[in-house]
Amino acid sequence: MTTLIQVRNLSKRYRIGQGSRSLRAVLAAKARSKNGRAVGEEHHWAIQDVSFELEPGQALAIIGPNGAGKTTILKLLSRVTKPTSGELHVNGRLSALIELGAGFHPDLSGRDNIFLNGTILGMSRAEIKARFDEIVEFAGIGAFLDTPVKHYSSGMYARLGFAIAAHVDPQILLVDEVLAVGDYAFQMKCYAHMDKLRTRGTSLIFVSHNLEAVRQVCNRGLVLYRGRAIFQGSAAEAVVAYSDALRQAARELPVVVPTEDGLAQRVMTFDAEVEQVSICDADMRPATVLESGASATVVIKVRFNKAVSRPLFAFTIRTLDGQLIYNITTRWMGITTPDFDAGEHCRVEFAIKLALLEGTYELGVDIASSDLTHFFDRLERALAFSVIGSNGAKGVAALGAQVSLHRIPNGRVPTATFEPIV
Amino acid sequence: MITGKLPTRTKTQTHFFEFLVVWTARIVRARYQQSALGILWALIQPSATAIIFSVVFTFFVDVNTGDVPYILFSYVALVPWTLFSNGLTDMVNSIVENMNLVTKIYFPREIIPLAALLARVLDFGIALALFVPMVLYFQRPLLSPALIVLPLILLIQLALVAGLGLAGAAMNVFFRDIKYLLVLGLQILLYASPIIYPVSSVPEKLMPYYFLNPMAGIVESYRAVLLYGTFPGPALGLSAFLSFCALAIGYWFFKRVEFQFADLI
């Protein structure tokens, strides 16, 4: 079998501010320019000198912070744009799952849109017909097949979009950050399907912020940082390299964080630094999979680089699509922390009850100064963990509903209490 | 350097054709599902214009159209004009309207503007069908041997619109002024083509240049074939030459710049 994708020293440059302009602006720029080149034209290298290969059956994760060039690589691979320099060889049918339901027309029915979207993704009419039932089944939209898709819920819309793209039966499947839209069950179904495709020999390129999914789906990882490939290796190592890159980024840039009151700009100082973050189960063993409703502990190890007075510790739990689930600081808990000297270490433990339903969540931690003027350190996505074992309830909060059912004799409101029948 | 194993040629062509059909159907269905009068709009636009022109150029200003009623005279020209004007406008806007697709998924980009034009050909067919009862009402001859050239005239016109439309659609991505330019250009061409007046009223001095506007020869040919039952004059030859030049240049330009579409954010 031959290498499916070969990328060598690939670079892509964009002109800053490139976009549609009025003729007048272009003519004016030309008039001002010398030897035909517009004055003040700036360029930005979206990716620079990136090389990698994809072998049959491999699943490669491309991870990196926003603006690292992930989307540019996908665009280059799917031939939407041309590289500025470098080589790109694609040997095999490639399907890009970049936007779910690309080209869907809201007024057309699910049936029409399957043909429309399937055609856009490169399937012939005969191929779509042959896979039609499978697509409908996977999307679970059977009853709504002839309803205009504008009446679909966002979940149904996403499921249909994924179902079509996943049935293109490509040799190479590009998957962008598109699965974040669906619910947990849908995401699991998608990952399972991607696994199935892989066992059938489809290779995968997966772009995601969801590090848990990366570890689950991929066997190789490529970390992009500011347009350059800074790490290539196993998916698990890549996830670690990505976390390091994020912290490196925070260190280099004076990260501007919006405040709660929106007045001041806060800058990270690293007077105190997060050394390690973990979430532990009831037996205080670090875990990534935890039981719904169980006790857990968020553990943060901190090193103080300078003397710090009464720092604030905080942690945040979010869903993968960024929905805030829980955020608490030591101040809100009414705790005044002591002063720390330079060189000191400390360990902060937040005991919590994991009243969360099945799903994957992200844990973030912050250390801030007592007057809240600046952060010492902040990790928005310190780690991801999964919660399992809830009873099938949907949503995020495990509210622990109990049910009791009372039969009412003769339709009258009972005056006495009856024994519950369930 | 980019290489890729492409599907066999015939497969690519079949897919191109299927894509074109599906996308055309999308435009047509969406257009007529959204409006209350639906497909009737294809008739209303040229009819209403023909009625307005008939009132103005029969009662206000007298335009001599011989023994042909003015409304027939203008309608037979307004139907192809509507195809030209709407087809070109839709094509020019088509890529910009579908940027969200163009920046994310690769497919032959010319499908989008070509489908926009094809969707208007359907309108053209419907509007042309209304011409039949109009001719019968005014008791004019309907069938003539000249009708066999009708598809050729349509083909020449489609080549012209496609060429201009492809170039316009590509330019509109880079310069949004194109749509204002288009409105102006269409206004000028409407008066530079024999739509509201017969070619016989064109001043002698301008006659040598008149048919450099390919739409002049095309409109005149439709009128000859549909209204007078005569074969088109030599002007159609010049129109055909100019139209196919426009198509070649428009297509070449479009293919040359299509890879830059996705780079404009």
Interface residues (C-beta under 8 A of the other chain):
Chain A: Y14 Q18 G19 S20 R21 S22 L23 R24 V26 K75 S78 R79 V80 T81 K82 P83 E87 L88 H89 V90 N91 G92 R93 A96 I98 E99 A102 G103 H105 D107 L108 D112 F115 L116 T119 I120 L121 G122 S124 R125
Chain B: M1 I2 T3 G4 K5 P7 K11 T14 H15 E18 F19 V22 W23 R26 R29 A30 Q33 Q34 N98 N100 L101 V102 T103 K104 I105 Y106 F107 V173 F174 F175 R176 D177 F259 A262 D263 L264 I265
